[in-house]
Amino acid sequence: MLDDFDYINSLIPFYEKLLTERQQEIIKYYYYEDLSLTEIAENLNISRNAVYDTIKKTSTLLSNYEKQLHLKKDSDERCELLRKRLSHCDDEGKDILNELISKEEEI
């Protein structure tokens, strides 16, 4: 099971367009660039508490979106099904399935 940080990080590609621009900016600084709350606050000229509140609120939003829409869960399940089919295919079929898996994982 993923820890909270990794779990939220894995949801961002699926739901980031549902966030405000400011939420996207802060969440990317925190999860992708691994900046501290203080560094983010300084970069954006806002309080550390505002950064913390935004990360907490946005993380909750991302979790709630996944609970409702299941985009990540469905993607993971599709990848798993495709991987199971690999052993039953010829080389051309394996190439196609590997391409589908790669596209699914690009998200």
KEMAR-995591 format. One line per 5 residues: for each residue x, y, z of N, C-alpha, C. Coordinates in steps of 0.2 Angstrom, whole numbers, plus 5000, padded with zeros to 4 digits. Example, Ala and Ser with C-alpha at 12.3 -4.5 7.8 and 13.67 -1.06 7.14 Angstrom:
! KEMAR-995591
5066/4972/5039/5062/4978/5039/5066/4984/5039  5064/4989/5035/5068/4995/5036/5064/5000/5039
***
This chain:
! KEMAR-995591
5004/4994/5000/5000/5000/5000/5004/5006/5000  5002/5011/4996/5006/5017/4996/5005/5021/5002  5010/5025/5004/5009/5030/5010/5005/5036/5007  5003/5040/5011/4999/5046/5009/5003/5050/5004  5009/5052/5005/5013/5056/5000/5013/5053/4993
5014/5046/4993/5015/5043/4987/5008/5042/4983  5003/5041/4988/4996/5040/4985/4993/5047/4982  4994/5052/4986/4992/5059/4983/4996/5060/4977  5002/5059/4977/5007/5060/4971/5004/5057/4965  5002/5050/4966/4999/5046/4961/4993/5049/4958
4989/5052/4962/4982/5055/4959/4983/5061/4955  4988/5065/4956/4989/5072/4953/4988/5071/4946  4991/5067/4942/4990/5067/4935/4983/5066/4932  4979/5062/4936/4972/5061/4935/4967/5067/4936  4969/5070/4941/4964/5075/4943/4966/5083/4944
4973/5084/4942/4975/5091/4942/4971/5096/4939  4968/5094/4933/4964/5099/4929/4958/5101/4933  4956/5098/4938/4950/5099/4942/4952/5104/4948  4958/5106/4948/4961/5110/4954/4962/5117/4951  4961/5122/4955/4963/5129/4953/4970/5129/4951
4972/5135/4947/4979/5136/4945/4983/5136/4952  4981/5140/4957/4985/5140/4963/4986/5134/4966  4981/5130/4967/4981/5123/4970/4986/5119/4966  4986/5119/4959/4990/5115/4955/4998/5117/4956  4999/5124/4956/5005/5126/4957/5008/5124/4964
5005/5125/4969/5007/5123/4976/5008/5115/4976  5003/5112/4974/5004/5104/4974/5010/5102/4970  5011/5105/4965/5017/5103/4961/5024/5104/4964  5024/5110/4967/5030/5112/4971/5031/5107/4976  5026/5105/4980/5027/5101/4986/5028/5094/4984
5024/5091/4979/5025/5084/4977/5030/5082/4972  5030/5087/4967/5035/5085/4961/5042/5088/4963  5042/5094/4965/5049/5097/4966/5051/5097/4973  5048/5094/4978/5050/5092/4984/5052/5098/4988  5048/5104/4987/5050/5110/4991/5047/5110/4998
5050/5113/5003/5047/5113/5009/5041/5118/5009  5037/5118/5015/5032/5123/5015/5034/5130/5015  5040/5131/5019/5043/5138/5019/5046/5140/5012  5049/5135/5008/5051/5137/5002/5046/5139/4997  5040/5135/4997/5034/5137/4993/5032/5144/4995
5031/5145/5002/5028/5151/5004/5032/5157/5001  5039/5156/5002/5043/5162/5000/5043/5163/4992  5043/5157/4988/5042/5158/4981/5036/5161/4979  5030/5160/4983/5024/5163/4981/5022/5169/4985  5026/5171/4989/5025/5177/4993/5018/5176/4997
5017/5170/5000/5011/5169/5004/5014/5166/5011  5009/5165/5016/5011/5163/5022/5012/5155/5022  5017/5153/5026/5018/5145/5027/5011/5142/5028  5007/5145/5033/5001/5142/5034/4996/5141/5028  4996/5146/5024/4992/5146/5018/4994/5140/5013
5001/5139/5013/5003/5133/5009/5001/5127/5012  5002/5126/5019/5000/5120/5022/4992/5119/5021  4988/5124/5022/4981/5123/5021/4979/5121/5014  4982/5124/5009/4981/5122/5002/4983/5115/5001  4989/5113/5003/4991/5106/5002/4986/5101/5006
4984/5103/5012/4979/5099/5015/4972/5098/5012  4970/5104/5010/4963/5104/5006/4964/5101/4999  4969/5102/4996/4970/5099/4989/4971/5092/4990  4974/5089/4994/4975/5082/4995/4969/5079/4997  4965/5082/5001/4958/5079/5002/4954/5079/4996
4954/5085/4992/4950/5085/4986/4952/5079/4981  4959/5078/4980/4961/5073/4976/4959/5066/4978  4959/5065/4985/4957/5058/4987/4949/5058/4986  4945/5063/4987/4938/5063/4986/4936/5062/4979  4940/5065/4974/4939/5064/4967/4940/5056/4965
4946/5053/4968/4947/5046/4967/4941/5042/4970  4939/5043/4975/4934/5039/4978/4927/5040/4974  4926/5045/4971/4920/5046/4967/4921/5043/4960  4927/5045/4957/4928/5043/4950/4932/5037/4948  4936/5035/4952/4941/5029/4952/4945/5029/4946
4947/5035/4943/4952/5035/4937/4958/5031/4938  4961/5032/4944/4968/5029/4945/4967/5022/4946  4962/5020/4950/4960/5013/4951/4959/5009/4945  4955/5012/4941/4953/5009/4934/4959/5008/4930  4963/5013/4930/4969/5013/4926/4974/5008/4928
4975/5007/4935/4979/5002/4937/4976/4995/4936  4970/4994/4936/4966/4988/4934/4967/4986/4927  4967/4991/4922/4968/4990/4915/4975/4988/4914  4980/4991/4917/4987/4989/4916/4988/4982/4919  4985/4980/4924/4986/4973/4927/4983/4968/4922
4977/4969/4919/4974/4965/4914/4978/4964/4908  4981/4970/4906/4985/4969/4900/4991/4965/4901  4994/4966/4907/5000/4962/4909/4999/4955/4909  4993/4953/4911/4991/4946/4912/4990/4943/4905  4988/4947/4900/4987/4945/4893/4994/4944/4889
4999/4947/4892/5005/4946/4888/5008/4939/4887  5007/4935/4892/5009/4928/4891/5005/4924/4886  4999/4927/4884/4995/4923/4879/4995/4925/4872  5000/4930/4871/5001/4933/4864/5007/4931/4861  5006/4932/4854/5012/4931/4850/5016/4938/4850
5022/4938/4847/5026/4944/4848/5023/4950/4845  5019/4950/4840/5015/4956/4838/5010/4958/4843  5006/4953/4846/5002/4955/4851/5005/4958/4857  5011/4955/4859/5015/4958/4865/5017/4965/4864  5019/4966/4858/5021/4973/4856/5015/4978/4857
5009/4976/4855/5003/4980/4855/5001/4981/4862  5001/4976/4866/4999/4976/4873/5004/4980/4877  5011/4980/4876/5016/4984/4879/5015/4991/4877  5013/4993/4871/5012/5000/4869/5006/5002/4873  5001/4998/4874/4995/5000/4878/4996/5001/4885
5000/4997/4888/5002/4998/4895/5006/5004/4896  5011/5005/4891/5015/5012/4891/5011/5018/4891  5006/5018/4887/5001/5024/4886/4997/5025/4893  4995/5019/4895/4991/5020/4902/4996/5022/4907  5002/5020/4908/5006/5022/4913/5009/5029/4912
5009/5032/4906/5011/5039/4905/5007/5044/4909  5001/5042/4910/4996/5047/4914/5000/5048/4921
***
